[in-house]
């Protein structure tokens, strides 16, 4: 990566940061999986709806009525 004279790069990786990165990456992955597994039905409905999924598709995926999905989104 070329940096113009007088400018500092956006991020400089130092040799001491690499072991920290490799230690934190698995921990962050575990935390992300735990959050995903413990997500409530209401949180999933809201997340999927924000991602553009239809109420009918959400209801089918969760095996519930469209009314239940609509009630959560109201």
C-alpha beads as a LAMMPS data file, in Angstrom:
LAMMPS data file: protein, C-alpha beads

74 atoms
73 bonds

1 atom types
1 bond types

-500.0 500.0 xlo xhi
-500.0 500.0 ylo yhi
-500.0 500.0 zlo zhi

Masses

1 110.0

Atoms # bond

1 1 1 0.000 0.000 0.000
2 1 1 1.440 3.316 -1.052
3 1 1 0.950 6.323 1.169
4 1 1 1.607 9.832 -0.087
5 1 1 4.321 11.802 1.626
6 1 1 3.031 13.531 4.725
7 1 1 0.010 11.255 5.079
8 1 1 -0.323 8.466 7.589
9 1 1 -1.897 5.132 6.632
10 1 1 -5.362 4.406 7.988
11 1 1 -4.178 1.356 9.915
12 1 1 -0.713 0.117 10.727
13 1 1 -0.424 -3.484 11.865
14 1 1 2.377 -3.934 14.338
15 1 1 3.984 -7.285 15.146
16 1 1 2.502 -7.219 18.654
17 1 1 -1.039 -6.834 17.320
18 1 1 -1.010 -10.052 15.307
19 1 1 -1.111 -12.465 18.296
20 1 1 -3.830 -10.364 19.911
21 1 1 -5.856 -10.564 16.704
22 1 1 -5.528 -14.352 16.549
23 1 1 -6.586 -14.654 20.199
24 1 1 -9.602 -12.361 19.883
25 1 1 -10.953 -13.723 16.609
26 1 1 -12.131 -17.099 18.017
27 1 1 -13.602 -15.347 21.048
28 1 1 -15.581 -12.957 18.849
29 1 1 -16.785 -15.867 16.756
30 1 1 -18.025 -17.711 19.848
31 1 1 -19.826 -14.603 21.104
32 1 1 -21.489 -14.099 17.701
33 1 1 -22.706 -17.712 17.615
34 1 1 -24.073 -17.485 21.173
35 1 1 -25.961 -14.286 20.326
36 1 1 -27.380 -15.895 17.193
37 1 1 -28.486 -19.047 19.033
38 1 1 -30.166 -17.146 21.873
39 1 1 -32.031 -14.730 19.613
40 1 1 -35.726 -14.608 20.483
41 1 1 -38.511 -15.233 17.994
42 1 1 -39.463 -11.549 18.058
43 1 1 -35.880 -10.480 17.340
44 1 1 -35.689 -12.892 14.408
45 1 1 -38.973 -11.578 13.004
46 1 1 -37.758 -7.985 13.185
47 1 1 -34.332 -8.839 11.718
48 1 1 -35.757 -10.845 8.824
49 1 1 -38.352 -8.153 8.093
50 1 1 -35.631 -5.479 8.012
51 1 1 -33.706 -7.694 5.585
52 1 1 -36.688 -7.599 3.232
53 1 1 -38.422 -10.897 3.982
54 1 1 -42.202 -10.895 3.606
55 1 1 -44.497 -11.524 6.552
56 1 1 -45.775 -14.703 4.891
57 1 1 -42.246 -16.055 4.399
58 1 1 -41.332 -15.276 8.019
59 1 1 -44.487 -16.994 9.254
60 1 1 -43.740 -20.070 7.151
61 1 1 -40.150 -20.226 8.380
62 1 1 -41.179 -19.966 12.047
63 1 1 -44.267 -22.183 11.669
64 1 1 -46.601 -19.546 13.022
65 1 1 -49.467 -17.475 11.658
66 1 1 -49.067 -14.277 9.648
67 1 1 -51.131 -12.615 12.344
68 1 1 -48.454 -13.457 14.949
69 1 1 -45.784 -11.931 12.717
70 1 1 -47.907 -8.849 12.083
71 1 1 -48.510 -8.450 15.821
72 1 1 -44.749 -8.473 16.549
73 1 1 -44.084 -5.910 13.839
74 1 1 -46.861 -3.579 14.999

Bonds

1 1 1 2
2 1 2 3
3 1 3 4
4 1 4 5
5 1 5 6
6 1 6 7
7 1 7 8
8 1 8 9
9 1 9 10
10 1 10 11
11 1 11 12
12 1 12 13
13 1 13 14
14 1 14 15
15 1 15 16
16 1 16 17
17 1 17 18
18 1 18 19
19 1 19 20
20 1 20 21
21 1 21 22
22 1 22 23
23 1 23 24
24 1 24 25
25 1 25 26
26 1 26 27
27 1 27 28
28 1 28 29
29 1 29 30
30 1 30 31
31 1 31 32
32 1 32 33
33 1 33 34
34 1 34 35
35 1 35 36
36 1 36 37
37 1 37 38
38 1 38 39
39 1 39 40
40 1 40 41
41 1 41 42
42 1 42 43
43 1 43 44
44 1 44 45
45 1 45 46
46 1 46 47
47 1 47 48
48 1 48 49
49 1 49 50
50 1 50 51
51 1 51 52
52 1 52 53
53 1 53 54
54 1 54 55
55 1 55 56
56 1 56 57
57 1 57 58
58 1 58 59
59 1 59 60
60 1 60 61
61 1 61 62
62 1 62 63
63 1 63 64
64 1 64 65
65 1 65 66
66 1 66 67
67 1 67 68
68 1 68 69
69 1 69 70
70 1 70 71
71 1 71 72
72 1 72 73
73 1 73 74
